[in-house]
Amino acid sequence: MRVAPVMRKKLEDGLAPVRLDINDDSHRHAGHAGHNHEGESHFSIVVVSDAFAGKSRVERHRMVNRLLAEELAGRVHALALTTLTPEEDAK
């Protein structure tokens, strides 16, 4: 089963983002800890959601990590997160 579509569904359901970009960066981490030669071990994710309003960067990342806890406990080794409100994204 591919991990990226599962993560997309969880983030869409949990945060109702107006923008969601998920990129598999695993190829950049060959030879590093947690790398999986099949991919889907390292991701960069941009989430733009009203759910982040009034939250610190740490709180926003925790929200994403909670939603993706199962994936982080399994195949996904690392996430590079950008978490913005729509107003922040418009700047």
N, CA, C and O of each residue as an XYZ file, in Angstrom:
364
protein
N       0.850     -1.189      0.000
C       0.000      0.000      0.000
C       0.888      1.243      0.000
O       1.855      1.322      0.758
N       0.562      2.190     -0.835
C       1.293      3.451     -0.900
C       0.920      4.316      0.299
O      -0.247      4.391      0.681
N       1.911      4.962      0.883
C       1.721      5.753      2.087
C       1.169      7.152      1.778
O       0.325      7.660      2.516
N       1.641      7.769      0.699
C       1.257      9.151      0.395
C      -0.263      9.346      0.273
O      -0.782     10.312      0.834
N      -0.989      8.482     -0.426
C      -2.443      8.680     -0.495
C      -3.129      8.560      0.870
O      -4.111      9.254      1.136
N      -2.619      7.693      1.719
C      -3.179      7.534      3.069
C      -2.933      8.818      3.873
O      -3.825      9.303      4.569
N      -1.727      9.354      3.770
C      -1.418     10.596      4.482
C      -2.291     11.729      3.955
O      -2.814     12.521      4.739
N      -2.452     11.814      2.647
C      -3.298     12.862      2.054
C      -4.715     12.799      2.620
O      -5.277     13.823      3.006
N      -5.287     11.607      2.668
C      -6.656     11.439      3.176
C      -6.752     11.873      4.637
O      -7.684     12.582      5.016
N      -5.801     11.454      5.446
C      -5.830     11.807      6.871
C      -5.696     13.317      7.074
O      -6.395     13.898      7.905
N      -4.808     13.946      6.324
C      -4.624     15.395      6.458
C      -5.840     16.158      5.932
O      -6.249     17.159      6.521
N      -6.410     15.691      4.838
C      -7.618     16.341      4.312
C      -8.777     16.215      5.299
O      -9.487     17.189      5.550
N      -8.969     15.039      5.851
C     -10.064     14.818      6.807
C      -9.839     15.580      8.108
O     -10.786     16.113      8.686
N      -8.590     15.635      8.571
C      -8.299     16.233      9.869
C      -8.113     17.739      9.866
O      -8.341     18.394     10.883
N      -7.701     18.301      8.727
C      -7.363     19.723      8.705
C      -8.118     20.533      7.647
O      -8.030     21.761      7.639
N      -8.845     19.876      6.770
C      -9.581     20.557      5.694
C      -8.711     21.635      5.026
O      -9.096     22.804      4.982
N      -7.547     21.243      4.509
C      -6.637     22.239      3.950
C      -7.158     22.861      2.657
O      -7.886     22.232      1.889
N      -6.762     24.114      2.440
C      -7.053     24.774      1.168
C      -5.922     24.497      0.188
O      -6.066     24.690     -1.019
N      -4.797     24.043      0.725
C      -3.661     23.621     -0.098
C      -2.942     22.506      0.636
O      -2.714     22.585      1.843
N      -2.587     21.465     -0.106
C      -1.868     20.339      0.472
C      -0.918     19.783     -0.581
O      -1.350     19.225     -1.590
N       0.376     19.940     -0.337
C       1.408     19.415     -1.231
C       2.195     18.363     -0.472
O       2.728     18.636      0.603
N       2.270     17.167     -1.027
C       3.027     16.083     -0.417
C       4.057     15.606     -1.435
O       3.700     15.144     -2.518
N       5.330     15.720     -1.085
C       6.410     15.310     -1.980
C       7.258     14.232     -1.332
O       7.694     14.374     -0.189
N       7.489     13.158     -2.064
C       8.353     12.082     -1.601
C       9.803     12.477     -1.900
O      10.219     12.522     -3.057
N      10.555     12.759     -0.852
C      11.954     13.161     -0.983
C      12.917     12.024     -0.661
O      14.105     12.261     -0.442
N      12.421     10.812     -0.630
C      13.226      9.663     -0.197
C      14.504      9.511     -1.015
O      15.543      9.135     -0.472
N      14.440      9.796     -2.301
C      15.614      9.648     -3.164
C      16.784     10.533     -2.716
O      17.940     10.231     -3.011
N      16.485     11.609     -2.015
C      17.534     12.519     -1.528
C      18.234     11.977     -0.284
O      19.248     12.528      0.145
N      17.705     10.910      0.294
C      18.211     10.414      1.564
C      18.814      9.023      1.466
O      18.955      8.335      2.477
N      19.169      8.604      0.267
C      19.805      7.296      0.088
C      21.049      7.221      0.954
O      21.887      8.123      0.925
N      21.171      6.155      1.719
C      22.311      5.971      2.602
C      22.140      6.579      3.980
O      22.975      6.357      4.857
N      21.075      7.341      4.190
C      20.823      7.950      5.499
C      19.934      7.039      6.342
O      19.309      6.111      5.828
N      19.890      7.315      7.616
C      19.050      6.534      8.531
C      17.598      6.593      8.102
O      17.093      7.648      7.719
N      16.939      5.463      8.168
C      15.514      5.408      7.875
C      15.166      5.353      6.403
O      13.990      5.237      6.060
N      16.156      5.434      5.516
C      15.875      5.409      4.080
C      15.341      4.042      3.680
O      15.834      3.009      4.132
N      14.338      4.057      2.837
C      13.763      2.837      2.290
C      13.996      2.885      0.793
O      13.576      3.837      0.136
N      14.656      1.879      0.239
C      14.983      1.888     -1.191
C      13.740      1.906     -2.080
O      13.832      2.239     -3.262
N      12.590      1.553     -1.530
C      11.332      1.590     -2.279
C      10.676      2.968     -2.231
O       9.648      3.191     -2.869
N      11.263      3.883     -1.483
C      10.706      5.229     -1.363
C       9.724      5.336     -0.217
O       9.563      4.414      0.582
N       9.069      6.489     -0.156
C       8.062      6.780      0.861
C       8.579      6.650      2.294
O       7.896      6.109      3.164
N       9.788      7.150      2.524
C      10.324      7.173      3.880
C      10.563      8.611      4.360
O      10.523      8.883      5.560
N      10.807      9.517      3.428
C      11.079     10.924      3.736
C      10.167     11.799      2.878
O      10.133     11.666      1.655
N       9.433     12.690      3.532
C       8.484     13.534      2.816
C       8.642     14.997      3.194
O       9.020     15.323      4.320
N       8.349     15.874      2.242
C       8.150     17.290      2.558
C       6.670     17.568      2.301
O       6.121     17.193      1.264
N       6.043     18.227      3.260
C       4.602     18.467      3.203
C       4.324     19.942      3.479
O       4.838     20.517      4.438
N       3.505     20.539      2.626
C       3.005     21.893      2.839
C       1.509     21.766      3.093
O       0.774     21.219      2.272
N       1.067     22.278      4.238
C      -0.351     22.263      4.590
C      -0.784     23.700      4.881
O      -0.209     24.376      5.734
N      -1.803     24.148      4.161
C      -2.373     25.469      4.399
C      -3.805     25.253      4.867
O      -4.639     24.730      4.127
N      -4.084     25.663      6.108
C      -5.389     25.374      6.703
C      -5.777     26.435      7.734
O      -4.931     26.968      8.452
N      -7.056     26.721      7.787
C      -7.589     27.599      8.828
C      -7.430     26.979     10.214
O      -7.450     27.691     11.218
N      -7.271     25.662     10.273
C      -7.116     24.972     11.560
C      -5.869     25.424     12.308
O      -5.764     25.207     13.516
N      -4.925     26.049     11.613
C      -3.682     26.498     12.238
C      -3.779     27.895     12.842
O      -2.840     28.349     13.496
N      -4.880     28.570     12.637
C      -5.030     29.941     13.151
C      -4.842     29.972     14.661
O      -5.443     29.181     15.388
N      -4.006     30.888     15.124
C      -3.768     31.055     16.553
C      -2.864     30.014     17.173
O      -2.686     30.009     18.391
N      -2.289     29.135     16.377
C      -1.425     28.069     16.888
C       0.039     28.403     16.584
O       0.351     29.010     15.560
N       0.916     27.999     17.482
C       2.353     28.164     17.251
C       2.819     27.128     16.225
O       2.096     26.187     15.899
N       4.021     27.318     15.732
C       4.578     26.356     14.775
C       4.663     24.962     15.402
O       4.359     23.967     14.745
N       5.070     24.891     16.653
C       5.166     23.600     17.342
C       3.788     22.947     17.458
O       3.650     21.749     17.210
N       2.775     23.719     17.831
C       1.418     23.177     17.927
C       0.928     22.669     16.576
O       0.280     21.625     16.505
N       1.226     23.389     15.518
C       0.815     22.986     14.170
C       1.478     21.669     13.774
O       0.830     20.772     13.234
N       2.760     21.569     14.048
C       3.480     20.334     13.713
C       2.944     19.160     14.530
O       2.829     18.042     14.026
N       2.623     19.419     15.770
C       2.053     18.344     16.598
C       0.708     17.884     16.053
O       0.392     16.695     16.102
N      -0.081     18.813     15.537
C      -1.370     18.454     14.940
C      -1.155     17.499     13.766
O      -1.844     16.485     13.648
N      -0.205     17.825     12.909
C       0.093     16.973     11.751
C       0.650     15.633     12.220
O       0.239     14.582     11.729
N       1.578     15.667     13.159
C       2.178     14.423     13.649
C       1.142     13.500     14.293
O       1.222     12.280     14.149
N       0.178     14.076     14.999
C      -0.885     13.246     15.595
C      -1.701     12.558     14.501
O      -2.025     11.376     14.612
N      -2.028     13.298     13.456
C      -2.810     12.724     12.366
C      -2.051     11.620     11.631
O      -2.653     10.677     11.118
N      -0.736     11.746     11.586
C       0.086     10.788     10.836
C       0.884      9.855     11.751
O       1.891      9.284     11.331
N       0.443      9.702     12.980
C       1.171      8.899     13.971
C       1.408      7.469     13.500
O       2.492      6.923     13.705
N       0.429      6.872     12.886
C       0.568      5.477     12.437
C       1.648      5.354     11.361
O       2.443      4.414     11.374
N       1.671      6.306     10.436
C       2.665      6.278      9.373
C       4.065      6.552      9.918
O       5.039      5.943      9.475
N       4.162      7.471     10.881
C       5.450      7.786     11.500
C       5.976      6.631     12.342
O       7.186      6.499     12.525
N       5.091      5.807     12.848
C       5.500      4.632     13.614
C       5.904      3.485     12.692
O       6.467      2.486     13.141
N       5.615      3.635     11.409
C       5.920      2.585     10.440
C       6.963      3.016      9.438
O       8.111      3.289      9.790
N       6.561      3.074      8.204
C       7.471      3.291      7.088
C       8.045      4.715      6.997
O       9.176      4.894      6.546
N       7.290      5.702      7.411
C       7.733      7.097      7.273
C       8.751      7.425      8.356
O       8.475      7.302      9.549
N       9.921      7.841      7.922
C      11.013      8.146      8.846
C      11.081      9.637      9.176
O      11.425     10.008     10.299
N      10.754     10.497      8.199
C      10.934     11.929      8.418
C       9.936     12.753      7.619
O       9.581     12.414      6.491
N       9.492     13.851      8.238
C       8.626     14.829      7.588
C       9.276     16.200      7.709
O       9.708     16.597      8.791
N       9.341     16.912      6.604
C       9.721     18.327      6.618
C       8.412     19.077      6.416
O       7.812     19.008      5.343
N       7.970     19.791      7.442
C       6.644     20.402      7.422
C       6.688     21.908      7.251
O       7.507     22.601      7.854
N       5.787     22.394      6.414
C       5.473     23.813      6.322
C       3.984     23.906      6.606
O       3.169     23.366      5.858
N       3.630     24.590      7.683
C       2.234     24.680      8.119
C       1.837     26.144      8.197
O       2.401     26.911      8.978
N       0.866     26.524      7.385
C       0.476     27.934      7.267
C      -1.030     28.099      7.310
O      -1.784     27.185      6.974
N      -1.455     29.283      7.731
C      -2.863     29.653      7.552
C      -2.994     30.211      6.135
O      -1.983     30.564      5.528
N      -4.201     30.301      5.596
C      -4.361     30.884      4.264
C      -3.811     32.310      4.173
O      -3.259     32.697      3.143
N      -3.958     33.074      5.227
C      -3.438     34.448      5.242
C      -1.915     34.466      5.152
O      -1.342     35.288      4.437
N      -1.261     33.560      5.878
C       0.204     33.469      5.831
C       0.681     33.020      4.460
O       1.702     33.496      3.963
N      -0.050     32.113      3.860
C       0.313     31.590      2.540
C       0.168     32.654      1.463
O       0.888     32.625      0.464
N      -0.744     33.585      1.650
C      -0.996     34.636      0.660
C       0.102     35.700      0.640
O       0.206     36.458     -0.325
N       0.916     35.767      1.684
C       1.974     36.791      1.778
C       3.143     36.496      0.864
O       4.107     37.261      0.830
